[in-house]
Amino acid sequence: QVQLVESGGGLVQAGGSLRLSCKVSGTIFSLNVMGWYRQAPGKQRELVATVTPGGGGSKAYADSVKGRFAISRDTISNTAFLQMKELIPEDTAVYYCMNKIVRTLTTSWGQGTQVPDSS
């Protein structure tokens, strides 16, 4: 069973930085797509960033976070990261980690971690 455990959310001042972590177990982490999504109050869940498997790992970002957020993965610790900087109030949301098994397209989600209003 695939399990994703997020950590790193919390209050930070506007303009500050925060790093989210997502520890993955129960799957071959290095073969999976990893992603971060977020859901703000009253809004639909939206894509923040994804990274494909492989040494290079192709990365994609929502326009709203380009240049401010960076997704990465560590295949030794089976952990994905989302480094966030220059936080703005619009970044306030619950952030969810996502794992997708490429072969079966099976998607798993973490429990979510809160990034509160930074204003």
C-alpha positions as CSV (number, residue, x, y, z in Angstrom):
1,Q,0.0,0.0,0.0
2,V,1.4,3.4,-1.0
3,Q,1.7,5.9,1.8
4,L,2.6,9.5,1.6
5,V,3.4,11.5,4.7
6,E,3.8,15.3,4.4
7,S,5.5,17.7,6.8
8,G,6.8,21.2,6.9
9,G,3.8,23.3,6.8
10,G,3.3,26.2,9.2
11,L,3.1,29.9,9.6
12,V,5.6,32.1,7.9
13,Q,5.7,35.8,7.2
14,A,4.9,37.2,3.8
15,G,8.0,37.1,1.7
16,G,9.4,34.3,3.7
17,S,10.3,30.7,2.7
18,L,9.1,27.3,3.6
19,R,10.0,23.8,2.6
20,L,7.5,21.0,2.4
21,S,8.5,17.3,2.5
22,C,6.7,14.2,1.4
23,K,8.0,10.8,2.5
24,V,6.8,8.0,0.3
25,S,6.6,4.3,1.1
26,G,5.1,1.1,-0.4
27,T,6.1,1.8,-4.0
28,I,9.2,2.1,-6.2
29,F,9.6,5.8,-5.7
30,S,12.2,6.3,-8.4
31,L,9.8,5.2,-11.1
32,N,6.9,7.4,-10.1
33,V,5.8,10.9,-11.0
34,M,5.7,13.1,-7.9
35,G,3.6,16.3,-7.6
36,W,2.3,18.9,-5.2
37,Y,-1.2,20.3,-5.4
38,R,-3.0,22.8,-3.2
39,Q,-6.5,23.7,-2.2
40,A,-7.4,27.1,-0.9
41,P,-10.6,27.6,1.1
42,G,-13.6,27.6,-1.2
43,K,-11.6,26.7,-4.2
44,Q,-10.8,23.5,-6.2
45,R,-7.6,21.6,-5.8
46,E,-5.0,22.9,-8.3
47,L,-1.7,21.7,-9.5
48,V,1.4,23.4,-8.1
49,A,4.3,21.4,-9.5
50,T,5.3,18.0,-10.8
51,V,8.5,16.1,-11.4
52,T,8.9,13.0,-13.6
53,P,11.0,10.0,-12.8
54,G,14.6,9.7,-14.0
55,G,17.9,11.2,-13.2
56,G,17.1,14.6,-14.8
57,G,13.4,14.7,-13.8
58,S,11.4,17.0,-16.0
59,K,9.7,19.6,-13.9
60,A,6.5,21.6,-14.5
61,Y,5.0,24.5,-12.5
62,A,1.8,26.4,-12.3
63,D,2.3,29.9,-13.7
64,S,1.4,31.4,-10.3
65,V,4.5,29.8,-8.6
66,K,7.1,29.8,-11.4
67,G,10.3,31.4,-10.2
68,R,9.2,31.1,-6.5
69,F,8.7,27.4,-5.9
70,A,11.0,24.5,-6.7
71,I,10.1,20.8,-6.7
72,S,12.7,18.2,-6.1
73,R,13.1,14.5,-5.2
74,D,15.6,12.4,-3.3
75,T,15.5,8.7,-4.4
76,I,17.7,7.7,-1.4
77,S,15.3,8.9,1.2
78,N,12.2,8.4,-1.0
79,T,11.2,12.0,-0.3
80,A,9.8,14.7,-2.5
81,F,10.2,18.4,-1.6
82,L,8.6,21.7,-2.4
83,Q,10.8,24.7,-1.6
84,M,8.7,27.8,-1.5
85,K,10.0,31.3,-1.3
86,E,8.6,34.8,-1.6
87,L,5.4,33.6,-0.1
88,I,2.3,35.7,-0.7
89,P,-1.2,35.5,0.8
90,E,-2.5,33.8,-2.3
91,D,-0.3,30.8,-1.4
92,T,-2.4,30.1,1.6
93,A,-3.8,26.6,1.2
94,V,-3.6,23.0,2.2
95,Y,-0.8,21.4,0.2
96,Y,-1.1,17.8,-0.9
97,C,1.6,15.5,-2.1
98,M,0.8,13.2,-5.0
99,N,2.4,10.0,-6.3
100,K,1.5,8.5,-9.6
101,I,2.7,5.1,-10.7
102,V,3.6,5.5,-14.4
103,R,2.9,1.9,-15.4
104,T,-0.6,1.8,-13.9
105,L,-1.5,5.5,-13.5
106,T,-2.5,4.7,-10.0
107,T,-2.5,7.9,-8.0
108,S,-2.0,8.3,-4.2
109,W,-2.3,11.3,-2.0
110,G,-0.9,12.5,1.2
111,Q,-3.1,13.8,4.1
112,G,-2.2,17.5,3.4
113,T,-0.3,20.1,5.2
114,Q,-1.5,23.6,6.0
115,V,0.3,26.7,4.8
116,P,-1.5,29.5,6.7
117,D,-2.2,33.0,5.6
118,S,1.2,34.8,5.5
119,S,-0.2,38.3,5.5
